[in-house]
Structure formats: structure tokens, C-alpha cells
Amino acid sequence: METGLLPDISVVKNGMYSGHWANYNVTPTFTNVPKDLNKYMTLEMDIYAPKKDNSQFIILINCPDSAAGICYFSKDMIVNWEGWK
């Protein structure tokens, strides 16, 4: 697993394990994904919440080449569900 996530076999939707974000003070960082996402149209993931608590987090994807200035995609998320989303 990458920085900020721990392997978890107790809650798995696909694969052998999921990533559990146990320490909210550490930002999960993924380094094994393509740097250039221009050929992709969507980002898809499954997120599990054990309870609806209205906590918030941000999905943030930086652009590899910021020659045009600040370049990123962000999506604010509110945990307003229970189970898989």
C-alpha cells in the first residue's frame, strides 16, 4: 500500500484487500499511477464508510506539468452515506 493507507482484509469490495485510512493526519499518496491522465475521461473508485458522519475530505489530483500555472482537479466529498459508494 502507499503512504497513508494500511492493508485491510475486513472490508473488501474487489481484490485481496482494501486501503484503510487510519491516520487522518497523513495524506494518502499514490505514486504507481500514470502521471499523464489526458487519455482518461473518468476517475472511478469505491469508497466505504462504516457510518454516515458528514465528515469531509478532498480528492486532489495534481497536474504533472504546471507550465500554465496552477493545475489540478479537486472534488470535495462529504461522508453522507453508510456502506459502499
N, C-alpha and C positions, 0 to 999 in steps of 0.2 A: 504494500500500500504506500501511498505517497504521504508526504508530510501533513500532519494534522488529522489523519484518519487511521483508525485501528481496524484490523480484520474482525468481522463479526459473523458467526455462523448461526446465530439465534434468529435473525430476521433477514431472510434472503428471498428475493423475487426471482432472480436469474443468476446462474453461475454457482460457484462454490461458496462464496461469502459476499458480504456487503461491506461498505466502509462506514464505520461508526465514528461520528464527530463527537468525541468525548471531551475534548478540551476546547471550549469556545474562545479561549484566548489565543489559540493557534489557528491561523488561516489555512485551510486545506489548499495545497498547491499541486497541480498536476503537470508533470514535465514530459510524460510519454504520449502527448497528443500532438498532432500536426501544428506547426507554427502558422502556416498559411491556411486559413479556413475559407478562402474565397470560393472554392468549388462546392461548398456546402450551403444549403439553404435553411437548415433547421438544426437545433440543438435539442436532443431528446434524452431524458433521464427519468428514472423512477426515484421518488423521494418518499421515505417512510417517516411518519410522525406517530409516536406512541399515544399522543393526546393532542387535542386542539388547545393551544395555549396563547395564540395570537402573537407569538414571538416573531421576530423579523430577522431576515438575513438577505444578503445581496449576492447574486451570481454575477461575477465580473470577469470579462474576457478582454485582455489587453491585445492590441494590435502589435505584431512584431516589428513593423516599420512605422515609426511615428514622424516621418519626414513632413507630413502635412499638419503636424501639431499633435495635440492630444487625441488619441484614437482608442476607443474601447466600446464594448457593449455591456450594458448592465441591466439587470432585472431585479427589482425589489420583490421579495417574497414574504408573505405573511402566513404563518402556520395556522391556517383556519380550517384544518381538516384533521381527521384521525385515520390512520392506516396508510395505504399507498396512494400516491398521487402522481 
